[in-house]
Amino acid sequence: MGLDIRLPLGLIFLIIGAIMALYGAFTWGSPIYASSGGINLNVGWGSVMVVFGGIMFALSRRKAL
């Protein structure tokens, strides 16, 4: 069976994480982060999503043993 969920999962996390991290980078210092104690959660979690997506994408591109 050739179904591998890692490729679409990795791409989704890469794309959404990059959008989220870029949005957080462009809105740095904005008053919208006052409710989170001044912490820019978009950059933090966007970066985590990009790393996870990159790992899933890299694992999907490996050749089967």
C-alpha positions in Angstrom: 0.0 0.0 0.0 1.5 3.3 -1.1 -0.4 5.7 1.1 2.0 8.0 3.0 0.4 10.8 5.0 3.7 12.4 5.9 4.0 14.3 2.6 0.6 16.2 2.6 0.9 16.7 6.4 4.4 18.1 6.1 3.4 20.5 3.3 0.3 21.7 5.2 2.3 22.4 8.4 5.1 24.1 6.4 2.7 26.4 4.5 0.5 27.3 7.5 3.5 27.6 9.8 5.3 29.9 7.4 2.2 32.1 7.0 1.8 32.3 10.8 5.4 33.1 11.4 5.5 35.8 8.8 2.3 37.4 10.1 3.8 37.4 13.6 7.1 38.9 12.2 5.2 41.7 10.4 3.0 42.5 13.4 5.8 42.5 15.9 5.1 45.1 18.7 1.5 45.4 17.8 -1.1 45.9 20.6 -2.9 42.7 19.5 -0.4 40.8 21.7 -1.4 42.6 24.9 -3.9 39.8 25.8 -1.1 37.2 25.7 1.2 39.1 28.0 3.1 40.8 25.2 4.4 37.4 23.9 4.2 37.0 20.1 2.7 33.5 19.9 2.4 33.6 16.1 6.2 33.6 15.6 6.8 31.0 18.2 4.2 28.5 17.2 4.7 29.3 13.5 8.3 28.3 13.8 7.4 25.1 15.7 5.0 24.2 12.9 7.6 24.9 10.2 10.1 22.6 12.0 7.5 19.8 12.4 6.4 20.2 8.8 10.0 20.1 7.6 10.7 16.9 9.5 7.5 15.2 8.1 8.4 16.4 4.6 12.0 15.1 4.9 10.8 11.8 6.2 8.4 11.4 3.4 11.1 12.1 0.8 13.3 9.3 2.1 13.5 6.2 0.1 12.0 3.0 1.5 14.5 0.5 2.8 
